């Protein structure tokens, strides 16, 4: 099949030639929809969604979501609403967020 490529959004002023390292991720299952939450070395969190057809994945979309403390692990525990999102901080305290409501599709909104 054809190769599918998507770009990770960059911060303003960050050149495309500068590498951006994804350091951790978690799978987010919400009904029939599956997506990934990725975190970069800068703490930026991205939602990656997949569009599939009968022949497989036809598109990948990466969207900036939020900036959280840099983590050594991300874990989605359940889905929206009421699910939890655990962030094991690399240089800060661990945090537990709660999914409160789905946005227009994915991702879900999180609160402390």
Secondary structure, 3 states (H helix, E strand, C coil): CCCCCCCCCCCCCCCCCCCCCEEEEEEEEECCEEEEEEEECCCEEEEEEEEEECCEEEEEEEEEEEECCCEEEEEEECCCCCCEEEEEECCCCCEEEEEEEECCCCCEEEEC
